[in-house]
Amino acid sequence: MSDWQVVPLGAEHTHGLAECHIACWREAYQDLVPAHVLDAFDVERRAAAWERTRIEHPERTVVAVSDGTVIGFASCGPALHESAVAPRELGALYVRAHWYGRGVARDLMETVLPGDTDISLWVFEENPRARAFYTKYGFVLDGGRRVEAFTPAIEVRMVRRA
């Protein structure tokens, strides 16, 4: 039995999700994202954005919760870009560093990934840990590259075919 459960994003989670989201970025990307970008994240603004997402797309995001605290989350939905190579896109998958290696990310992936359709995601090129994780779930690099929206870092696209 795990110390967490994966549940749909509810109103009671949006503030904790915002805290988790910002903490995950700071933990995972301190060497990839400029410090001023990481320092500028605001919990209240991020919580408001997650609340809008929860209302507009209630089926898209799930959270991993342990003792009432959001420890990770995943968001998956229709691909949003004109140049999409798959009908669905994994838009986010984050777990707090303290919970790495315990199966939280696995549970989040198994909850949000559709088994019957192609799906894509974008990941930092210089993030071998994340790329290796996605490879375990059948994702492969397809040659897509772009500059990440908040930083000068390069992202690469990975795709999993149904």
C-alpha positions as a Markdown table, in Angstrom:
| # | Residue | x | y | z |
|---|---|---|---|---|
| 1 | Met | 0.0 | 0.0 | 0.0 |
| 2 | Ser | 1.3 | 3.4 | -0.9 |
| 3 | Asp | 1.6 | 6.5 | 1.2 |
| 4 | Trp | -0.3 | 8.6 | -1.3 |
| 5 | Gln | -3.3 | 8.5 | -3.6 |
| 6 | Val | -3.9 | 9.9 | -7.0 |
| 7 | Val | -7.1 | 11.8 | -7.3 |
| 8 | Pro | -8.7 | 14.3 | -9.8 |
| 9 | Leu | -7.7 | 17.9 | -9.2 |
| 10 | Gly | -10.3 | 19.4 | -6.9 |
| 11 | Ala | -10.8 | 23.0 | -5.6 |
| 12 | Glu | -9.3 | 21.9 | -2.3 |
| 13 | His | -6.0 | 21.0 | -4.1 |
| 14 | Thr | -5.3 | 24.1 | -6.3 |
| 15 | His | -3.3 | 26.0 | -3.7 |
| 16 | Gly | -1.2 | 22.9 | -2.7 |
| 17 | Leu | -0.8 | 22.1 | -6.4 |
| 18 | Ala | 0.6 | 25.6 | -7.0 |
| 19 | Glu | 3.1 | 25.2 | -4.2 |
| 20 | Cys | 4.0 | 21.7 | -5.5 |
| 21 | His | 4.4 | 23.0 | -9.1 |
| 22 | Ile | 6.7 | 25.8 | -8.1 |
| 23 | Ala | 8.8 | 23.6 | -5.7 |
| 24 | Cys | 9.2 | 21.0 | -8.4 |
| 25 | Trp | 10.4 | 23.5 | -10.9 |
| 26 | Arg | 12.9 | 24.9 | -8.4 |
| 27 | Glu | 14.1 | 21.3 | -7.4 |
| 28 | Ala | 14.3 | 19.9 | -10.9 |
| 29 | Tyr | 15.5 | 22.9 | -13.0 |
| 30 | Gln | 17.9 | 24.9 | -10.9 |
| 31 | Asp | 20.7 | 24.2 | -13.4 |
| 32 | Leu | 18.5 | 24.6 | -16.5 |
| 33 | Val | 16.3 | 27.6 | -15.8 |
| 34 | Pro | 17.7 | 31.0 | -14.8 |
| 35 | Ala | 17.4 | 31.8 | -11.1 |
| 36 | His | 15.4 | 35.0 | -11.7 |
| 37 | Val | 12.8 | 33.0 | -13.6 |
| 38 | Leu | 12.5 | 30.4 | -10.8 |
| 39 | Asp | 12.4 | 33.2 | -8.1 |
| 40 | Ala | 9.6 | 35.1 | -9.9 |
| 41 | Phe | 7.0 | 32.3 | -9.6 |
| 42 | Asp | 4.1 | 33.4 | -7.4 |
| 43 | Val | 2.0 | 30.8 | -5.5 |
| 44 | Glu | -1.2 | 32.9 | -5.6 |
| 45 | Arg | -1.0 | 33.5 | -9.3 |
| 46 | Arg | -0.1 | 29.9 | -10.0 |
| 47 | Ala | -3.1 | 28.8 | -7.8 |
| 48 | Ala | -5.4 | 31.0 | -9.7 |
| 49 | Ala | -4.2 | 29.6 | -13.0 |
| 50 | Trp | -4.7 | 26.0 | -11.7 |
| 51 | Glu | -8.2 | 26.9 | -10.5 |
| 52 | Arg | -9.0 | 28.2 | -14.0 |
| 53 | Thr | -7.6 | 24.9 | -15.5 |
| 54 | Arg | -9.6 | 22.9 | -13.0 |
| 55 | Ile | -12.9 | 24.6 | -14.0 |
| 56 | Glu | -12.3 | 24.7 | -17.8 |
| 57 | His | -10.8 | 21.2 | -18.1 |
| 58 | Pro | -11.8 | 19.2 | -15.1 |
| 59 | Glu | -10.7 | 15.8 | -16.6 |
| 60 | Arg | -7.2 | 16.9 | -17.5 |
| 61 | Thr | -5.2 | 17.0 | -14.2 |
| 62 | Val | -4.7 | 14.6 | -11.4 |
| 63 | Val | -2.7 | 15.1 | -8.2 |
| 64 | Ala | -0.9 | 12.7 | -5.9 |
| 65 | Val | -1.7 | 13.5 | -2.3 |
| 66 | Ser | -0.1 | 12.3 | 0.9 |
| 67 | Asp | -1.5 | 13.4 | 4.3 |
| 68 | Gly | -3.4 | 16.2 | 2.6 |
| 69 | Thr | -0.3 | 17.6 | 0.8 |
| 70 | Val | 0.1 | 17.6 | -3.0 |
| 71 | Ile | 3.3 | 15.8 | -3.7 |
| 72 | Gly | 3.0 | 15.5 | -7.5 |
| 73 | Phe | 0.7 | 15.9 | -10.4 |
| 74 | Ala | 0.1 | 15.1 | -14.1 |
| 75 | Ser | -1.8 | 16.9 | -16.8 |
| 76 | Cys | -2.8 | 15.3 | -20.1 |
| 77 | Gly | -5.2 | 16.4 | -22.7 |
| 78 | Pro | -5.7 | 17.2 | -26.4 |
| 79 | Ala | -2.6 | 18.5 | -28.2 |
| 80 | Leu | -2.8 | 22.3 | -28.3 |
| 81 | His | -0.4 | 23.1 | -31.1 |
| 82 | Glu | -1.1 | 23.3 | -34.8 |
| 83 | Ser | 2.0 | 21.2 | -35.5 |
| 84 | Ala | 1.0 | 18.4 | -33.1 |
| 85 | Val | 2.2 | 14.9 | -34.1 |
| 86 | Ala | -0.3 | 13.1 | -31.8 |
| 87 | Pro | -3.9 | 13.8 | -30.7 |
| 88 | Arg | -3.0 | 13.9 | -27.0 |
| 89 | Glu | -0.2 | 15.6 | -25.1 |
| 90 | Leu | 1.2 | 15.0 | -21.7 |
| 91 | Gly | 1.5 | 18.6 | -20.6 |
| 92 | Ala | 3.0 | 18.1 | -17.2 |
| 93 | Leu | 4.3 | 15.4 | -14.9 |
| 94 | Tyr | 6.1 | 16.5 | -11.7 |
| 95 | Val | 6.9 | 14.9 | -8.3 |
| 96 | Arg | 8.5 | 16.5 | -5.3 |
| 97 | Ala | 12.2 | 15.4 | -5.0 |
| 98 | His | 11.6 | 13.8 | -1.6 |
| 99 | Trp | 9.2 | 11.3 | -3.3 |
| 100 | Tyr | 11.5 | 10.4 | -6.3 |
| 101 | Gly | 11.9 | 6.6 | -6.8 |
| 102 | Arg | 8.8 | 5.6 | -4.7 |
| 103 | Gly | 6.3 | 5.0 | -7.6 |
| 104 | Val | 4.4 | 8.3 | -7.4 |
| 105 | Ala | 5.3 | 9.2 | -11.0 |
| 106 | Arg | 4.4 | 5.7 | -12.2 |
| 107 | Asp | 1.0 | 6.0 | -10.6 |
| 108 | Leu | 0.5 | 9.4 | -12.1 |
| 109 | Met | 1.5 | 8.1 | -15.6 |
| 110 | Glu | -0.8 | 5.1 | -15.3 |
| 111 | Thr | -3.7 | 7.4 | -14.4 |
| 112 | Val | -3.4 | 9.9 | -17.2 |
| 113 | Leu | -1.9 | 8.1 | -20.1 |
| 114 | Pro | -4.5 | 6.9 | -22.6 |
| 115 | Gly | -3.6 | 3.4 | -23.9 |
| 116 | Asp | -5.5 | 3.6 | -27.1 |
| 117 | Thr | -4.1 | 6.8 | -28.8 |
| 118 | Asp | -0.8 | 8.3 | -29.7 |
| 119 | Ile | 0.6 | 10.9 | -27.2 |
| 120 | Ser | 3.4 | 13.3 | -27.2 |
| 121 | Leu | 5.3 | 15.4 | -24.7 |
| 122 | Trp | 8.1 | 18.0 | -24.5 |
| 123 | Val | 11.0 | 17.6 | -22.2 |
| 124 | Phe | 14.2 | 19.6 | -21.6 |
| 125 | Glu | 17.0 | 18.2 | -23.8 |
| 126 | Glu | 19.4 | 18.5 | -20.9 |
| 127 | Asn | 17.2 | 16.5 | -18.5 |
| 128 | Pro | 18.5 | 12.9 | -19.0 |
| 129 | Arg | 16.6 | 11.6 | -15.9 |
| 130 | Ala | 13.2 | 12.7 | -17.2 |
| 131 | Arg | 14.0 | 11.4 | -20.7 |
| 132 | Ala | 15.0 | 8.0 | -19.4 |
| 133 | Phe | 11.8 | 7.9 | -17.3 |
| 134 | Tyr | 9.6 | 8.6 | -20.4 |
| 135 | Thr | 11.5 | 6.0 | -22.4 |
| 136 | Lys | 10.5 | 3.4 | -19.9 |
| 137 | Tyr | 6.9 | 4.2 | -20.8 |
| 138 | Gly | 7.4 | 3.8 | -24.6 |
| 139 | Phe | 8.2 | 7.4 | -25.5 |
| 140 | Val | 10.9 | 7.9 | -28.2 |
| 141 | Leu | 12.5 | 11.1 | -29.5 |
| 142 | Asp | 11.0 | 12.1 | -32.9 |
| 143 | Gly | 13.3 | 14.9 | -33.8 |
| 144 | Gly | 11.0 | 17.8 | -32.7 |
| 145 | Arg | 12.9 | 20.6 | -31.0 |
| 146 | Arg | 11.8 | 24.0 | -29.7 |
| 147 | Val | 13.0 | 26.8 | -27.3 |
| 148 | Glu | 11.1 | 26.5 | -24.0 |
| 149 | Ala | 8.7 | 29.4 | -23.4 |
| 150 | Phe | 10.2 | 30.7 | -20.1 |
| 151 | Thr | 13.9 | 30.1 | -20.7 |
| 152 | Pro | 16.5 | 29.8 | -23.5 |
| 153 | Ala | 16.6 | 26.0 | -22.8 |
| 154 | Ile | 15.9 | 23.6 | -25.7 |
| 155 | Glu | 13.0 | 21.1 | -25.4 |
| 156 | Val | 12.8 | 17.9 | -27.4 |
| 157 | Arg | 9.6 | 16.1 | -28.3 |
| 158 | Met | 9.0 | 12.5 | -27.4 |
| 159 | Val | 6.1 | 10.4 | -28.8 |
| 160 | Arg | 4.5 | 7.2 | -27.8 |
| 161 | Arg | 2.4 | 5.4 | -30.4 |
| 162 | Ala | -0.7 | 3.4 | -29.4 |
